[in-house]
């Protein structure tokens, strides 16, 4: 009876390759033994796979450990991203406040104190010079 149940249980466990393929980014951040175990899974090996229940459970456990490691990495990245977004918003708020204070200062100063830059053409300057000369000659 127990042998029959054990053989039924072994038949119910599907033959599975590694769930997560090797990735160069992951391989830089995960300890080598976990990656090597993952790479030794049946999908990567050339020899016929040996599917014993213990090996399948070990492979699944290795995959779970790999997923947990990736989740920790993603958690750290999420915290970093949230901190960067917060800094970005703080900088934008400060920039907006500086701009608004500049606008309020500009509106408080009267127009007579504001300096204006005028761009004039050379013909306009020549005309003004000739008018000034003619005006000076008429005064004499």
Order of alpha helices (4+ residues) and beta strands (2+ residues): alpha-alpha-alpha-alpha-alpha
